[in-house]
Amino acid sequence: MHRPRTNNPGAPDDDAVSHSDISQAPEEILAYWTPERMAEAKPREVRLPEPTASPDADTGPDAGTEKG
């Protein structure tokens, strides 16, 4: 069951998730994916959000060591 987001209903959905309503039986879906179709299938492009680093975090290779 789909439930609407309640944390901030007026905000744009920057981290949207795609979905579709399935009107086919599982057997029909499995029958569609023949070996030929599977061989020709291309993976969907997945774009993850860029990680944000805190300005005071020092996570480089020399973090926690003093030079000199």
Backbone as JSON, one array per atom type, in Angstrom:
{
  "sequence": "MHRPRTNNPGAPDDDAVSHSDISQAPEEILAYWTPERMAEAKPREVRLPEPTASPDADTGPDAGTEKG",
  "N": [[0.83, -1.17, 0.0], [0.57, 2.19, -0.86], [1.74, 5.03, 0.77], [1.42, 8.49, 1.33], [4.1, 10.9, 1.63], [4.77, 12.34, 4.77], [6.47, 14.03, 6.1], [7.15, 16.58, 5.04], [4.95, 17.8, 3.27], [4.68, 19.91, 1.38], [7.12, 20.35, 0.19], [9.41, 20.08, -2.61], [10.02, 16.95, -4.26], [12.95, 15.86, -4.04], [14.38, 13.5, -3.72], [13.17, 11.45, -5.24], [11.46, 8.39, -5.84], [11.02, 5.98, -8.29], [8.18, 4.19, -9.46], [5.83, 1.7, -10.51], [2.5, 0.73, -11.31], [1.51, -2.57, -11.27], [-0.18, -4.56, -13.48], [-0.12, -7.07, -14.32], [0.08, -10.61, -13.94], [2.44, -12.4, -11.88], [3.42, -14.61, -13.3], [3.03, -13.86, -15.97], [4.82, -11.76, -16.2], [7.26, -13.06, -15.77], [7.21, -14.77, -18.01], [7.5, -12.91, -20.04], [10.18, -12.1, -19.88], [12.24, -13.44, -21.68], [15.11, -15.52, -22.53], [16.37, -14.21, -24.67], [15.44, -11.55, -24.49], [16.48, -10.92, -21.98], [19.22, -11.04, -22.56], [19.51, -8.83, -24.19], [18.84, -6.76, -22.55], [19.43, -3.68, -20.82], [21.1, -2.23, -18.07], [19.46, -0.06, -15.76], [20.15, 3.39, -15.42], [21.53, 4.61, -12.48], [21.47, 7.25, -10.33], [23.08, 8.5, -7.65], [22.78, 10.66, -4.81], [25.12, 13.32, -4.29], [27.64, 12.96, -1.85], [27.77, 14.83, 1.18], [30.2, 16.57, 2.88], [31.15, 17.43, 6.17], [32.33, 20.66, 7.11], [34.33, 20.74, 9.1], [35.33, 18.22, 9.25], [38.04, 16.1, 8.98], [39.06, 13.89, 6.87], [41.03, 12.89, 5.31], [43.92, 11.07, 3.93], [45.94, 11.56, 5.74], [44.75, 12.12, 8.11], [44.56, 12.89, 11.5], [47.27, 12.67, 12.0], [50.37, 14.32, 12.56], [52.4, 16.41, 10.57], [55.85, 16.96, 10.05]],
  "CA": [[0.0, 0.0, 0.0], [1.35, 3.42, -0.97], [1.39, 6.08, 1.72], [2.09, 9.75, 0.99], [5.09, 11.4, 2.58], [4.16, 13.25, 5.72], [7.46, 14.86, 6.78], [7.03, 17.94, 4.52], [4.18, 17.58, 2.06], [4.77, 20.99, 0.4], [8.47, 20.44, -0.38], [9.62, 19.28, -3.82], [10.51, 15.59, -3.98], [14.28, 15.76, -4.63], [14.88, 12.12, -3.67], [12.03, 10.68, -5.72], [11.61, 6.97, -6.17], [10.08, 5.64, -9.34], [7.44, 2.96, -9.28], [4.74, 1.53, -11.47], [1.45, -0.19, -10.89], [1.6, -3.79, -12.06], [-1.49, -5.13, -13.75], [0.11, -8.4, -14.84], [0.37, -11.66, -12.97], [3.87, -12.71, -11.87], [3.73, -15.58, -14.37], [3.11, -13.12, -17.23], [6.07, -11.0, -16.18], [8.35, -14.02, -15.98], [7.15, -15.24, -19.39], [7.98, -11.82, -20.9], [11.64, -12.02, -19.86], [12.86, -14.59, -22.34], [16.59, -15.4, -22.56], [16.77, -13.22, -25.68], [15.2, -10.23, -23.92], [17.45, -10.72, -20.9], [20.53, -10.8, -23.16], [19.48, -7.49, -24.78], [18.48, -5.76, -21.53], [20.48, -2.78, -20.36], [20.8, -1.78, -16.71], [18.96, 1.3, -15.6], [21.12, 4.32, -14.84], [21.21, 4.99, -11.11], [22.22, 8.43, -9.91], [23.02, 8.7, -6.22], [23.1, 12.04, -4.43], [26.52, 13.58, -3.92], [27.81, 13.01, -0.39], [28.15, 16.13, 1.7], [31.17, 16.45, 3.97], [31.08, 18.55, 7.1], [33.51, 21.49, 6.9], [35.37, 20.51, 10.08], [35.76, 16.81, 9.24], [39.3, 15.83, 8.28], [39.02, 12.47, 6.61], [42.04, 12.58, 4.3], [44.81, 9.96, 4.27], [46.82, 11.94, 6.86], [43.91, 12.58, 9.22], [44.98, 12.45, 12.84], [48.71, 12.62, 12.12], [51.03, 15.62, 12.38], [53.56, 16.41, 9.68], [56.87, 17.91, 10.46]],
  "C": [[0.88, 1.24, 0.0], [0.84, 4.43, 0.03], [2.12, 7.36, 1.33], [3.09, 10.15, 2.06], [4.44, 12.41, 3.49], [5.16, 14.19, 6.36], [7.43, 16.32, 6.3], [6.27, 17.88, 3.21], [4.27, 18.68, 1.01], [6.11, 21.09, -0.29], [8.57, 19.63, -1.67], [10.28, 17.95, -3.46], [11.86, 15.39, -4.67], [14.8, 14.32, -4.65], [13.75, 11.18, -4.08], [12.41, 9.24, -6.03], [10.59, 6.66, -7.25], [9.4, 4.32, -9.01], [6.39, 2.86, -10.37], [3.73, 0.56, -10.88], [1.49, -1.4, -11.82], [0.2, -4.37, -12.23], [-1.35, -6.55, -14.3], [0.39, -9.37, -13.7], [1.88, -11.94, -13.0], [4.28, -13.68, -12.98], [3.87, -14.89, -15.72], [4.41, -12.33, -17.31], [7.25, -11.93, -16.43], [8.37, -14.54, -17.41], [7.68, -14.19, -20.37], [9.5, -11.84, -21.0], [12.27, -13.3, -20.36], [14.38, -14.45, -22.29], [17.07, -14.34, -23.56], [16.57, -11.79, -25.14], [16.19, -9.93, -22.8], [18.83, -10.38, -21.46], [20.62, -9.38, -23.73], [19.21, -6.4, -23.75], [19.69, -4.95, -21.12], [20.12, -2.31, -18.96], [20.31, -0.34, -16.7], [20.03, 2.16, -14.96], [20.65, 4.72, -13.44], [22.09, 6.16, -10.74], [22.01, 8.62, -8.42], [23.34, 10.14, -5.88], [24.56, 12.16, -4.03], [26.63, 13.62, -2.4], [28.22, 14.42, 0.04], [29.06, 15.91, 2.9], [31.01, 17.66, 4.89], [32.37, 19.34, 6.99], [34.63, 21.23, 7.9], [35.87, 19.07, 10.1], [37.03, 16.68, 8.41], [39.38, 14.33, 8.07], [40.04, 12.04, 5.55], [42.96, 11.47, 4.78], [45.71, 10.27, 5.46], [46.02, 12.4, 8.06], [44.42, 12.01, 10.53], [46.48, 12.33, 13.01], [49.29, 14.01, 11.9], [52.21, 15.45, 11.45], [54.61, 17.32, 10.25], [57.95, 17.29, 11.14]]
}
